[in-house]
């Protein structure tokens, strides 16, 4: 068995124009001071990284690693969540998702998609230049507006949607393969890959591409009433990344999974800071350890109630307390009697 690495922190929700959150150097100093050992970098935020430059320059990547390393930290992975979202966008969401791309690509879905695909390819090369062998993204979504089957979906619509999604991702996946990097899709509502069934559909549509893997985040499973522990049993061979994020689901007689268009504070399903929700993280860490997960445990802070800095301080300690230092011997070794083949055969009456 292997010991999970951590705690790590996803910087996306913390980067801002205010110190110490406005540069990679200062935010790493802050994160290290409260107990984090790794940072997951959002590649769309220029305060943290120039993605194109990282793809083209090993020297630049060494500088980035040096900035992180001087604070006693490591880069856990690169994130391309926002760019991945733009690989596939249903037209109903065009205007809302335009903000994820530079202004010159707004109101031009074709050019925006091409930009996003290039961004993902840059991230593959940047990951290799940084010495990373895994990265995370969203799948995007062509089918999400038809998630609830009313009106009835036309025959073949789902197959067509996943075929097109796979066609857009295959050139990207091939680039990741060329760079020796696994691509983990965060299984997330709003994406066509939002549960185990849709992950399997996509995997099949890509011809079971070996670089298609999964980021495990139990919070998204709590909110859709999916068994997040059984999910590890089923997909542990594909789980290559782990977001440690808590959530709670408290349905009422007025509202349930769909939330009634309410804001996050009033929805039955809410993301919470670590330890404030319903996820059984002792069981989660135990199962991941059982299956030899040796990647990072990265806190993704999202909470509708608690201040992010309080959530970060508490989160670093929470993850540290849940990481299991794996045993190197069986607990009952003290009672061992030793044996040889002749003795074993006698015990069996042979």
C-alpha positions in Angstrom: 0.0 0.0 0.0 1.0 3.6 -0.5 0.5 6.8 1.5 -1.5 9.6 -0.1 0.3 12.8 -0.6 -0.9 16.1 0.9 -2.3 18.3 1.9 -2.6 20.2 -1.4 -4.7 23.3 -2.2 -6.4 24.2 -5.5 -5.5 27.9 -6.0 -8.4 28.8 -8.3 -10.8 30.0 -5.5 -8.0 31.9 -3.7 -6.2 33.9 -6.4 -7.2 37.6 -6.4 -5.8 41.1 -6.9 -5.2 41.5 -3.2 -2.0 40.4 -1.4 -1.0 37.8 -0.6 -3.2 36.2 -3.2 -2.1 38.1 -6.2 1.2 36.3 -7.2 2.3 32.7 -7.2 5.1 33.6 -4.9 3.1 35.2 -2.2 0.1 32.8 -2.4 2.5 29.9 -2.0 4.1 31.6 1.0 0.7 31.9 2.6 -0.4 28.4 1.7 2.8 26.9 3.2 2.4 29.0 6.4 -0.9 27.3 7.1 0.3 23.7 6.4 -0.2 23.0 2.8 2.5 21.0 0.9 1.3 21.3 -2.7 -0.5 23.6 -5.0 -2.8 22.8 -7.9 -2.4 25.6 -10.5 -5.3 27.0 -12.6 -3.8 27.5 -16.0 -6.2 30.3 -17.1 -5.0 32.7 -14.4 -2.0 34.7 -15.5 -1.2 35.6 -11.9 -0.1 32.0 -11.4 1.3 30.9 -14.8 1.7 31.7 -18.5 0.4 28.5 -20.0 1.7 29.0 -23.6 5.2 30.0 -22.2 5.1 26.9 -20.0 4.4 24.7 -23.0 7.3 26.2 -24.9 10.0 26.8 -22.3 11.5 24.3 -19.9 13.5 27.1 -18.4 10.3 29.0 -17.5 8.8 25.8 -16.0 12.0 25.5 -13.9 11.4 29.1 -12.7 7.8 28.2 -11.7 8.9 25.1 -9.9 11.6 27.2 -8.1 9.0 29.7 -6.9 6.9 27.0 -5.5 9.8 24.9 -4.2 11.4 27.8 -2.2 8.4 27.6 0.1 8.8 23.9 0.6 6.0 23.0 -1.7 5.4 21.1 -4.9 3.1 21.6 -7.9 0.5 18.8 -7.6 -1.2 19.2 -11.1 -2.3 21.7 -13.7 -6.0 22.5 -14.0 -7.7 23.4 -17.3 -11.3 23.3 -16.0 -12.4 26.5 -17.8 -10.7 25.7 -21.1 -12.0 22.1 -21.0 -15.5 23.5 -20.6 -15.1 25.3 -23.9 -14.2 22.2 -25.9 -17.9 21.5 -26.1 -20.6 24.0 -25.4 -24.3 23.7 -26.3 -25.5 26.9 -28.1 -27.9 27.7 -25.2 -24.9 28.4 -23.0 -22.8 30.2 -25.6 -23.2 33.7 -24.1 -22.7 32.5 -20.5 -19.5 30.6 -21.3 -18.0 33.3 -23.5 -16.5 34.8 -20.3 -14.2 31.8 -20.0 -12.3 32.8 -23.2 -10.4 36.0 -24.2 -12.6 38.7 -25.6 -11.5 38.1 -29.2 -13.2 34.8 -29.2 -16.6 36.0 -27.9 -19.6 35.3 -30.1 -17.5 33.0 -32.2 -18.1 29.5 -31.0 -15.9 27.8 -33.6 -12.9 30.0 -32.9 -13.5 29.7 -29.1 -13.5 25.9 -29.4 -10.2 25.9 -31.4 -8.7 28.2 -28.8 -9.7 25.8 -26.0 -8.3 22.8 -27.8 -5.0 24.5 -28.2 -5.0 25.5 -24.6 -5.4 21.8 -23.6 -2.5 20.8 -25.8 -0.4 23.5 -24.2 -1.3 22.1 -20.8 -0.1 18.6 -21.9 3.3 20.0 -22.9 3.5 22.3 -19.8 2.8 19.3 -17.6 5.6 17.4 -19.1 8.0 20.4 -18.8 7.0 20.6 -15.1 7.6 16.9 -14.5 3.9 16.2 -13.9 2.3 13.0 -15.2 -1.4 13.9 -14.5 -3.7 16.9 -15.2 -7.4 17.8 -14.7 -10.1 19.3 -16.8 -13.8 19.4 -17.5 -15.3 17.6 -20.4 -17.7 20.3 -21.6 -21.2 19.4 -22.5 -23.3 19.0 -25.7 -26.1 17.0 -24.1 -26.6 18.6 -20.7 -29.8 20.6 -21.7 -31.4 17.2 -22.4 -30.3 15.7 -19.0 -33.9 15.3 -17.9 -35.7 13.3 -20.6 -38.6 15.6 -21.3 -39.3 16.2 -24.0 -38.4 12.7 -24.9 -34.9 12.5 -26.4 -34.9 11.4 -30.0 -33.5 8.0 -30.6 -29.7 8.0 -31.1 -29.2 11.6 -29.7 -27.0 10.5 -26.8 -24.8 8.3 -29.0 -24.4 11.2 -31.4 -23.5 13.5 -28.6 -20.9 11.3 -27.1 -19.4 10.5 -30.5 -19.0 14.2 -31.2 -17.6 14.8 -27.7 -15.0 12.1 -28.2 -14.1 13.4 -31.7 -13.3 16.8 -30.2 -11.2 15.3 -27.3 -9.3 12.6 -29.2 -6.7 14.9 -30.7 -6.2 16.4 -27.2 -5.9 12.9 -25.6 -3.4 11.9 -28.2 -1.3 14.9 -27.3 -1.4 14.0 -23.7 -0.4 10.5 -24.6 2.5 11.8 -26.6 3.6 13.8 -23.5 3.1 10.8 -21.1 0.4 12.6 -19.1 -2.9 11.2 -17.9 -6.0 13.5 -18.3 -8.5 13.3 -15.5 -12.0 14.5 -16.0 -13.7 16.0 -13.0 -17.0 14.2 -12.8 -19.3 17.2 -12.3 -22.9 18.3 -12.9 -23.1 20.6 -15.9 -20.6 18.4 -17.8 -21.6 15.5 -20.1 -19.3 13.4 -17.8 -21.3 13.8 -14.6 -21.5 10.3 -13.2 -20.1 6.8 -13.7 -22.4 5.9 -16.5 -21.5 9.0 -18.6 -17.8 8.5 -17.9 -18.1 4.9 -19.3 -20.0 6.2 -22.3 -17.2 8.7 -23.1 -14.5 6.1 -22.4 -16.2 3.8 -24.9 -16.6 6.5 -27.5 -12.9 7.3 -27.3 -12.0 3.6 -28.0 -11.1 3.2 -24.4 -8.3 5.7 -24.7 -5.7 4.9 -22.0 -5.3 8.6 -21.1 -9.0 9.0 -20.1 -9.0 9.0 -16.3 -11.0 10.5 -13.5 -10.8 13.1 -10.7 -12.7 11.9 -7.7 -14.6 14.5 -5.8 -17.3 13.1 -3.4 -19.1 16.4 -3.0 -20.6 16.1 -6.5 -21.8 12.7 -5.7 -23.5 13.7 -2.4 -25.5 16.3 -4.3 -26.8 13.8 -6.8 -27.4 11.0 -4.2 -24.8 8.7 -5.8 -22.9 6.2 -3.6 -19.5 7.9 -3.4 -17.8 4.9 -1.6 -19.1 2.3 -4.1 -17.8 4.7 -6.8 -14.3 4.1 -5.5 -14.7 0.3 -5.6 -15.9 0.5 -9.2 -13.5 3.1 -10.7 -10.4 3.0 -8.5 -8.2 1.9 -11.4 -9.2 5.1 -13.2 -9.1 7.5 -10.2 -5.8 9.4 -10.6 -6.7 12.7 -8.8 -8.6 13.6 -5.7 -10.4 16.8 -4.7 -11.2 16.9 -1.0 -14.4 18.8 -0.9 -17.3 18.5 1.5 -21.1 18.8 0.8 -24.5 18.2 2.4 -27.8 17.2 1.0 -30.9 18.0 3.1 -34.1 17.6 1.0 -37.3 19.0 2.2 -41.0 18.8 1.2 -40.4 21.8 -0.9 -37.1 21.1 -2.7 -34.7 18.3 -3.6 -31.9 17.4 -6.0 -32.9 20.1 -8.6 -32.8 22.9 -6.1 -35.7 25.0 -7.2 -33.5 27.6 -8.9 -32.5 28.8 -5.4 -29.1 30.3 -4.5 -26.5 28.1 -2.8 -27.4 29.1 0.7 -31.0 27.9 0.3 -30.5 24.8 -1.8 -31.0 21.4 -0.2 -27.6 20.4 -1.7 -24.7 22.7 -0.7 -21.0 22.6 -0.8 -19.4 23.0 2.6 -15.9 23.5 4.1 -14.1 20.4 5.1 -15.7 18.8 8.2 -18.9 20.8 8.0 -20.7 18.6 5.5 -21.8 14.9 5.3 -19.0 13.2 3.4 -17.4 10.3 5.4 -13.8 11.2 4.7 -12.5 8.6 7.0 -14.1 6.0 4.8 -13.0 7.8 1.6 -9.3 8.0 2.6 -9.4 4.4 3.8 -10.8 3.1 0.5 -8.3 5.2 -1.6 -5.5 3.9 0.5 -6.7 0.3 0.2 -6.6 0.7 -3.6 -3.0 2.1 -3.6 -4.0 5.7 -4.6 -0.7 7.5 -4.4 -1.6 10.9 -5.8 -2.4 14.1 -4.0 -5.3 14.9 -1.7 -6.1 18.5 -2.8 -8.5 20.7 -1.0 -11.0 22.5 -3.3 -12.6 25.1 -1.1 -16.2 25.9 -2.0 -18.6 26.9 0.8 -21.6 29.2 0.8 -21.2 30.1 4.5 -17.6 30.0 5.7 -14.8 32.5 4.8 -12.3 31.0 2.5 -9.3 31.7 4.7 -10.9 30.0 7.6 -11.8 27.1 5.3 -8.2 26.9 4.2 -6.6 26.9 7.6 -9.1 24.2 8.8 -8.8 22.3 5.5 -5.0 21.8 5.7 -5.3 20.3 9.2 -8.3 18.2 8.2 -6.5 16.6 5.3 -3.4 16.0 7.3 -5.5 14.3 10.0 -7.1 12.0 7.4 -4.0 10.9 5.5 -3.2 7.3 6.5 0.4 6.4 7.0 0.3 2.9 5.6 1.5 0.0 7.7 4.5 -2.0 6.7 3.5 -5.1 8.7 0.4 -7.1 9.6 -1.1 -6.2 13.0 -1.0 -9.8 14.1 2.6 -10.5 13.2 3.4 -10.8 16.9 1.4 -14.0 17.0 3.1 -15.6 14.0 4.5 -19.1 14.5 6.6 -19.4 11.4 6.0 -22.3 9.0 7.5 -24.3 6.2 6.0 -26.5 3.5 6.4 -29.7 5.5 4.6 -28.1 8.5 1.8 -26.8 6.3 1.2 -30.2 4.8 1.0 -31.8 8.3 -1.6 -29.2 9.4 -3.7 -30.1 6.4 -3.3 -33.8 7.1 -1.4 -34.4 4.0 
